[in-house]
Amino acid sequence: MKNFHNNWRDYLLSESAEEPEEPEKETKKQEKEDKGALVKKVFDKSKLKVPKEIEKLVANEDVDISELILQLKGIWDKLAKVFEPIAITTTVGAALGLSTEKEVTTDQKADLNLSYKQMREKFKGYKGEPTGFTGYIHFLWDEFDKNKKDALIQSWTKKQTESLVKQLAPKYGLEPYIPMGVMSGESGHNPVGIYGQTRGRKGNPAEAIKVNSTAYGMGAVTQTTYESIKHKVGVPHYMIWNPRYGIEAAIATIANNIKFHKGDLAKAMRLYAGTEAGGHRKMAAIAKAKSEYGLAESVEPEKPEEKEEEKIQQDQKAKDSLVKKFEKAAKTKVDPKIKKLAADEDVNIGELISQLKGIWDKLAKVFEPIADPIVAAATGAAAATGVATAALPSSEDIRKRNKNYFGNTEGKDGNGWVSSAKYSKRGFLNAKLGAIPFKGSPAKPIAVHPQWKEDNLVSANIGTSNGAIVHKSVLKSLRTAIEESQTVYGLPLRNNGAYVAKGTEKGLSAHAWGVAIDFEISSANPYNRDGMLDKGDVRIMLKKENYHKFTNSKNSYRAEMGIGKIQTYGEYLQSADATGKRAWPLYAFVAGPMVGRGQTPKNGISTIFKKHGWDWGGDWGGKKDGMHFSISGAG
């Protein structure tokens, strides 16, 4: 659903929309035609019948097209939930396109050709770390945190591990109970793990760094050990968080060790564990696995006719259950052709799921191209990352709230409250997020209606060292932008506030809606014409040692900016202080230069935030506000 949030970014709060013109009102007839056309498109594509409640929405003149879209999108979302929890088996996974194998990008393929020394060198400077080893550990940790909530991980079970081990172990000449025992001891079958954070422990990167270990994945395979078998698995070491790859990595490593010791399992386990005592523990875990899982035991085959009959019954039960689940989620009847497939003994569940998934995919294609800004505003949907935001208040919600705050639906002054809508500034925010009822002058500290704050604001952890109060509709997009930026650059560290009830004579600030936020101290990213640090700021920053570790290693514009040498920010500031030169602020030094209003960002942090619908004050025309980010166009 990537285009929904792009519309938020490009229209809802676009730079050109600071003072939008009132759009021409469509006639009721035209709106009904538009709604009817959209519904027809959705259900032609999906091969589903239109539910009665959807038909009522089309016929209801008081229901606008955005509310209709919300209903249709709800169907799509619920269909998605039908497929997410389905256990990944060879048949079902292939039919659904839900293979446990993740697509390997061009960059990841390139990483596969790097030696472990080259790989470590690549991560030198990651999050400001001084060596490639410590940088790589932190990168592994970020991969752990990023993927531990992946649908594949959340739904993974020991039975799936057993199934995959049975499938892969023979390929390497192993009895399945051997890797099952090793993985039990290494990770407790936790699908994602890194040294110090397996078997349910919390741990932290420092633990892995302390013991010089890059052990990772379900079998806790180290980077150096992985070197000899990586091309058998086919992905870089940092991708073995995926159980499909992690399990094969463990199996291949065990097989390599056994081959090295000419079939002596005890010696192979000592090599795997690194110590004599560790080897003994592995052997004990393997013995337990042999008893517990019985994976090596032979089973008397069932009679062919009994097995076939049982399979037919199981398939039929599974198909019937899936069709019911699909109907319940979609709140509509499935196509009769689907029911025929479910009833046909010669049609397996994989074929049935392929048909249902076809409906799901077609629904998705209906929604992706929709570029109506009202739809984007109504759904408040996710950025390209797929992280959803809360829905914006509908026009009807805003009218009801206005009545509650001001005693009128237009949002004019009333009930003793001043309306932010009376001022020329932030007209677009007033229109789309609703007017703010307050007392006092906008140029001075104001008192905001407590009900408005309850309706619109949320206090939450946003990923920095301190929490923030933000508008509900932007919380998740902000949190996602912060997390992605931290993964690449290690910044931002902390925020200086999002929601602040303030403004000027022209009206309230974007901070008053909770759709703007400031990061770090002002001296780190000052407010002036070129955004540069003067001598005083340089000396202030020299005292802020927590910022000194960051490097310019990922700043592809460093030569253009006159800082071509890879160095830490502390070293750069010391040089600037010694020569008396003005210096680049923190975010520019780390991620790239500032540009003018309307230009494509060059700064990497700005680019990440832009992708999620946020603009950087460092890219403003006029004075640069390097610590400020706000929803696009909000200022």
Helices and strands as residue ranges (DSSP letters): H 2-7, I 8-12, G 15-17, H 28-46, H 52-59, H 65-83, H 90-96, H 106-112, H 116-122, G 126-128, H 132-147, H 151-154, H 158-168, G 169-172, H 177-187, H 205-210, H 223-226, H 230-233, G 237-239, H 243-260, H 265-273, H 276-293, H 304-330, H 336-343, H 349-367, H 373-379, H 395-406, E 418-419, G 420-422, H 427-433, E 437-439, E 447-448, H 450-456, E 457-460, E 468-471, G 472-474, H 475-489, E 495-497, E 503-504, E 507-508, G 510-513, E 516-519, E 527-528, H 535-543, G 545-547, H 569-579, H 586-591, H 604-611, E 614-616, G 617-619, E 624-625, E 628-631
